[in-house]
Amino acid sequence: MPVIQGRTRQQLRQSIGYNLGALTAATVTSNGSTTTLIDNLVRGGDDSQNGKWIYYTTSGSNSEKVTRVSDYVQSSTTMTLSPALAASTAADDTYEIWDDAYSPSIINEFINQAIIDATGHAYDPVEKLDLHGDGHTARFDIPSGLSMISRVDYRAAIDAVDVHDCESTFDEKTDGDFTQSLDTEDRKSGSSSLKFVIAVGASAGDFVTDSITSLD
């Protein structure tokens, strides 16, 4: 991939939260449960965290899960969560705590919309026309020169003329350094495809030809 200026979704979301003054990136300090989270660095009296959003950023079952604080006890720095998470909270898990006015799910959606709006403006548009399906090939590697894909087009129908379906061996001239066979596994058309094995001794002027009489 080309080197571009870019940031992860988490970095973008946290930048938005910091600019709003609505986010604290934090770390769990003690093991809890699926409905409790303990963070000794959280400040404020009882119920001061009630209603705030919790967004989990540690990979695993809780990754990107969103829940809310239904109760906070200052003496134990324990937040009660609702709805429950998929797994128990554990020491050193990372999470974000958002003010109740700013749902992290909505912030993520704003980021999605911004990316869509930027498409075609923030990147120089490039078309790749050399990747073609054929009824058999359905998977392609993304070309290294592309930073993102905004659209995939397809032709519903084409006009074409078959010059040679390469379903049979060439019979006009075959140099001794070439061996022909039919491959029934890797094929593009019909029941087989023509396979060449080229010997080490092949050199300039060695070739294989076929007489095509159906076309000029």
C-alpha positions as a Markdown table, in Angstrom:
| # | Residue | x | y | z |
|---|---|---|---|---|
| 1 | Met | 0.0 | 0.0 | 0.0 |
| 2 | Pro | 1.2 | 3.6 | -0.6 |
| 3 | Val | 2.3 | 5.6 | 2.3 |
| 4 | Ile | -0.5 | 8.1 | 3.1 |
| 5 | Gln | -1.4 | 10.3 | 6.0 |
| 6 | Gly | -3.9 | 8.3 | 8.0 |
| 7 | Arg | -5.3 | 7.5 | 11.5 |
| 8 | Thr | -7.2 | 4.6 | 12.9 |
| 9 | Arg | -10.9 | 4.9 | 13.7 |
| 10 | Gln | -10.0 | 4.9 | 17.4 |
| 11 | Gln | -7.6 | 7.8 | 17.0 |
| 12 | Leu | -10.2 | 9.7 | 15.0 |
| 13 | Arg | -13.0 | 9.0 | 17.6 |
| 14 | Gln | -10.8 | 10.0 | 20.5 |
| 15 | Ser | -9.7 | 13.2 | 18.8 |
| 16 | Ile | -13.4 | 14.1 | 18.4 |
| 17 | Gly | -14.0 | 13.3 | 22.0 |
| 18 | Tyr | -11.1 | 15.3 | 23.3 |
| 19 | Asn | -12.1 | 18.3 | 21.2 |
| 20 | Leu | -15.7 | 18.0 | 22.6 |
| 21 | Gly | -14.3 | 17.7 | 26.2 |
| 22 | Ala | -16.5 | 14.7 | 26.5 |
| 23 | Leu | -14.1 | 11.7 | 26.6 |
| 24 | Thr | -11.7 | 10.1 | 29.0 |
| 25 | Ala | -9.5 | 7.2 | 27.8 |
| 26 | Ala | -9.1 | 4.9 | 30.7 |
| 27 | Thr | -7.8 | 1.5 | 32.0 |
| 28 | Val | -9.6 | -1.0 | 34.2 |
| 29 | Thr | -7.6 | -1.4 | 37.5 |
| 30 | Ser | -9.2 | -4.5 | 39.0 |
| 31 | Asn | -11.1 | -7.5 | 37.8 |
| 32 | Gly | -14.9 | -7.0 | 37.7 |
| 33 | Ser | -17.8 | -8.8 | 36.1 |
| 34 | Thr | -20.0 | -8.5 | 33.0 |
| 35 | Thr | -22.0 | -5.8 | 34.8 |
| 36 | Thr | -19.3 | -4.1 | 36.9 |
| 37 | Leu | -16.1 | -2.1 | 36.0 |
| 38 | Ile | -13.6 | -0.9 | 38.6 |
| 39 | Asp | -11.3 | 2.0 | 37.8 |
| 40 | Asn | -9.4 | 3.6 | 40.8 |
| 41 | Leu | -8.7 | 6.7 | 38.7 |
| 42 | Val | -12.3 | 7.7 | 38.2 |
| 43 | Arg | -13.2 | 10.7 | 40.3 |
| 44 | Gly | -16.4 | 12.1 | 41.7 |
| 45 | Gly | -19.0 | 11.3 | 44.3 |
| 46 | Asp | -21.6 | 8.6 | 44.3 |
| 47 | Asp | -23.7 | 8.6 | 41.1 |
| 48 | Ser | -21.4 | 11.1 | 39.4 |
| 49 | Gln | -20.8 | 8.8 | 36.5 |
| 50 | Asn | -24.4 | 7.6 | 36.1 |
| 51 | Gly | -25.6 | 7.8 | 32.5 |
| 52 | Lys | -22.2 | 7.9 | 30.9 |
| 53 | Trp | -21.3 | 5.7 | 28.0 |
| 54 | Ile | -18.6 | 3.0 | 28.2 |
| 55 | Tyr | -16.9 | 1.9 | 24.9 |
| 56 | Tyr | -14.5 | -1.0 | 25.2 |
| 57 | Thr | -11.3 | -0.7 | 23.1 |
| 58 | Thr | -9.5 | -3.9 | 24.3 |
| 59 | Ser | -9.6 | -6.7 | 21.8 |
| 60 | Gly | -11.6 | -9.8 | 22.7 |
| 61 | Ser | -15.3 | -10.5 | 23.4 |
| 62 | Asn | -15.9 | -7.0 | 24.7 |
| 63 | Ser | -14.1 | -5.2 | 21.8 |
| 64 | Glu | -16.2 | -2.2 | 20.5 |
| 65 | Lys | -19.1 | -3.1 | 22.9 |
| 66 | Val | -21.1 | -0.1 | 24.1 |
| 67 | Thr | -22.9 | 0.0 | 27.5 |
| 68 | Arg | -23.8 | 2.7 | 30.0 |
| 69 | Val | -23.2 | 3.3 | 33.7 |
| 70 | Ser | -26.3 | 2.8 | 35.7 |
| 71 | Asp | -24.7 | 3.3 | 39.1 |
| 72 | Tyr | -21.4 | 4.5 | 40.5 |
| 73 | Val | -20.1 | 3.9 | 44.1 |
| 74 | Gln | -17.2 | 6.2 | 44.9 |
| 75 | Ser | -15.8 | 4.3 | 47.9 |
| 76 | Ser | -15.1 | 1.2 | 45.7 |
| 77 | Thr | -14.7 | 3.2 | 42.4 |
| 78 | Thr | -17.1 | 0.6 | 40.9 |
| 79 | Met | -19.4 | 1.4 | 38.0 |
| 80 | Thr | -22.4 | -0.8 | 37.4 |
| 81 | Leu | -23.0 | -1.4 | 33.7 |
| 82 | Ser | -26.2 | -1.9 | 31.7 |
| 83 | Pro | -26.6 | -3.7 | 29.4 |
| 84 | Ala | -24.1 | -6.4 | 30.5 |
| 85 | Leu | -20.9 | -6.9 | 28.5 |
| 86 | Ala | -20.1 | -10.2 | 26.8 |
| 87 | Ala | -17.2 | -11.0 | 29.2 |
| 88 | Ser | -16.1 | -9.9 | 32.6 |
| 89 | Thr | -14.1 | -6.8 | 32.8 |
| 90 | Ala | -10.4 | -7.4 | 33.7 |
| 91 | Ala | -7.5 | -5.4 | 35.0 |
| 92 | Asp | -5.6 | -3.6 | 32.2 |
| 93 | Asp | -8.5 | -3.6 | 29.8 |
| 94 | Thr | -8.8 | -0.3 | 28.0 |
| 95 | Tyr | -12.0 | 1.6 | 27.5 |
| 96 | Glu | -13.4 | 5.0 | 26.8 |
| 97 | Ile | -15.9 | 6.8 | 29.0 |
| 98 | Trp | -18.1 | 9.4 | 27.2 |
| 99 | Asp | -20.4 | 12.0 | 28.6 |
| 100 | Asp | -24.0 | 11.0 | 28.4 |
| 101 | Ala | -24.8 | 13.5 | 25.7 |
| 102 | Tyr | -22.3 | 11.9 | 23.2 |
| 103 | Ser | -23.0 | 8.3 | 22.3 |
| 104 | Pro | -19.8 | 6.7 | 20.8 |
| 105 | Ser | -22.0 | 4.7 | 18.4 |
| 106 | Ile | -23.2 | 8.0 | 16.9 |
| 107 | Ile | -19.6 | 9.4 | 16.9 |
| 108 | Asn | -18.6 | 6.4 | 14.8 |
| 109 | Glu | -21.5 | 7.0 | 12.4 |
| 110 | Phe | -20.4 | 10.6 | 12.0 |
| 111 | Ile | -16.9 | 9.3 | 11.1 |
| 112 | Asn | -18.5 | 6.9 | 8.5 |
| 113 | Gln | -20.4 | 9.8 | 7.0 |
| 114 | Ala | -17.3 | 12.0 | 6.8 |
| 115 | Ile | -15.4 | 9.2 | 5.1 |
| 116 | Ile | -18.2 | 8.8 | 2.5 |
| 117 | Asp | -18.3 | 12.6 | 1.9 |
| 118 | Ala | -14.5 | 12.7 | 1.5 |
| 119 | Thr | -14.5 | 9.9 | -1.1 |
| 120 | Gly | -13.5 | 11.3 | -4.4 |
| 121 | His | -12.2 | 14.5 | -2.8 |
| 122 | Ala | -9.5 | 13.5 | -0.4 |
| 123 | Tyr | -8.0 | 10.9 | -2.7 |
| 124 | Asp | -7.0 | 11.2 | -6.4 |
| 125 | Pro | -9.4 | 9.0 | -8.3 |
| 126 | Val | -7.8 | 6.0 | -10.1 |
| 127 | Glu | -9.5 | 3.4 | -12.2 |
| 128 | Lys | -8.2 | -0.1 | -12.6 |
| 129 | Leu | -9.6 | -1.7 | -15.7 |
| 130 | Asp | -7.3 | -4.7 | -15.9 |
| 131 | Leu | -9.1 | -6.8 | -13.4 |
| 132 | His | -11.7 | -8.8 | -15.3 |
| 133 | Gly | -13.9 | -11.7 | -14.2 |
| 134 | Asp | -14.6 | -14.5 | -16.6 |
| 135 | Gly | -17.4 | -16.6 | -15.0 |
| 136 | His | -14.8 | -18.7 | -13.1 |
| 137 | Thr | -12.5 | -16.2 | -11.3 |
| 138 | Ala | -14.2 | -14.4 | -8.5 |
| 139 | Arg | -11.4 | -13.2 | -6.3 |
| 140 | Phe | -8.7 | -10.6 | -7.0 |
| 141 | Asp | -5.9 | -9.1 | -4.9 |
| 142 | Ile | -6.3 | -5.3 | -4.3 |
| 143 | Pro | -3.6 | -3.6 | -6.5 |
| 144 | Ser | -0.8 | -2.1 | -4.4 |
| 145 | Gly | -1.3 | 1.4 | -5.9 |
| 146 | Leu | -4.8 | 1.8 | -4.5 |
| 147 | Ser | -5.5 | 3.3 | -1.0 |
| 148 | Met | -9.2 | 2.6 | -1.0 |
| 149 | Ile | -12.0 | 1.2 | -3.2 |
| 150 | Ser | -15.1 | 3.3 | -3.6 |
| 151 | Arg | -16.9 | 1.4 | -6.4 |
| 152 | Val | -16.9 | -1.9 | -8.2 |
| 153 | Asp | -18.6 | -2.0 | -11.6 |
| 154 | Tyr | -19.5 | -5.0 | -13.8 |
| 155 | Arg | -20.7 | -5.6 | -17.3 |
| 156 | Ala | -24.0 | -7.4 | -17.6 |
| 157 | Ala | -23.3 | -8.5 | -21.2 |
| 158 | Ile | -20.5 | -8.2 | -23.8 |
| 159 | Asp | -20.0 | -8.8 | -27.5 |
| 160 | Ala | -17.0 | -11.0 | -28.2 |
| 161 | Val | -15.5 | -13.3 | -30.8 |
| 162 | Asp | -13.6 | -16.4 | -29.8 |
| 163 | Val | -10.4 | -16.6 | -31.7 |
| 164 | His | -9.2 | -19.7 | -29.9 |
| 165 | Asp | -10.6 | -21.2 | -26.7 |
| 166 | Cys | -7.2 | -23.0 | -25.9 |
| 167 | Glu | -9.2 | -26.1 | -25.1 |
| 168 | Ser | -7.0 | -28.2 | -27.4 |
| 169 | Thr | -3.3 | -28.6 | -28.2 |
| 170 | Phe | -1.7 | -26.5 | -30.9 |
| 171 | Asp | -1.1 | -28.7 | -34.0 |
| 172 | Glu | 0.7 | -26.5 | -36.5 |
| 173 | Lys | 4.2 | -26.4 | -35.1 |
| 174 | Thr | 5.7 | -27.3 | -31.7 |
| 175 | Asp | 9.3 | -26.8 | -30.9 |
| 176 | Gly | 11.0 | -29.7 | -29.0 |
| 177 | Asp | 11.5 | -27.5 | -26.0 |
| 178 | Phe | 7.8 | -27.2 | -25.4 |
| 179 | Thr | 5.5 | -29.9 | -24.1 |
| 180 | Gln | 1.7 | -29.5 | -24.5 |
| 181 | Ser | -1.0 | -31.1 | -22.3 |
| 182 | Leu | -4.6 | -30.4 | -21.4 |
| 183 | Asp | -5.5 | -29.3 | -17.8 |
| 184 | Thr | -9.0 | -30.0 | -16.7 |
| 185 | Glu | -8.6 | -28.3 | -13.3 |
| 186 | Asp | -7.4 | -24.8 | -14.0 |
| 187 | Arg | -9.4 | -23.7 | -17.0 |
| 188 | Lys | -11.1 | -20.5 | -18.4 |
| 189 | Ser | -13.4 | -22.0 | -21.0 |
| 190 | Gly | -14.9 | -25.3 | -21.8 |
| 191 | Ser | -13.7 | -28.5 | -20.1 |
| 192 | Ser | -10.0 | -28.0 | -20.2 |
| 193 | Ser | -7.2 | -25.5 | -20.9 |
| 194 | Leu | -3.9 | -25.8 | -22.7 |
| 195 | Lys | -0.8 | -26.2 | -20.6 |
| 196 | Phe | 2.8 | -25.6 | -21.7 |
| 197 | Val | 5.9 | -27.0 | -20.0 |
| 198 | Ile | 8.9 | -25.1 | -21.2 |
| 199 | Ala | 12.3 | -26.8 | -21.1 |
| 200 | Val | 15.4 | -25.1 | -19.7 |
| 201 | Gly | 16.9 | -25.2 | -23.2 |
| 202 | Ala | 14.2 | -23.0 | -24.7 |
| 203 | Ser | 15.6 | -19.9 | -26.4 |
| 204 | Ala | 14.7 | -17.1 | -28.8 |
| 205 | Gly | 13.1 | -18.4 | -31.9 |
| 206 | Asp | 11.5 | -21.4 | -30.3 |
| 207 | Phe | 7.7 | -21.3 | -30.5 |
| 208 | Val | 4.5 | -23.2 | -30.7 |
| 209 | Thr | 1.8 | -22.3 | -33.3 |
| 210 | Asp | -1.7 | -23.3 | -34.3 |
| 211 | Ser | -3.5 | -22.9 | -37.6 |
| 212 | Ile | -6.7 | -20.9 | -37.1 |
| 213 | Thr | -8.8 | -21.3 | -40.2 |
| 214 | Ser | -12.1 | -20.0 | -38.9 |
| 215 | Leu | -11.0 | -16.3 | -38.9 |
| 216 | Asp | -8.9 | -14.1 | -41.1 |
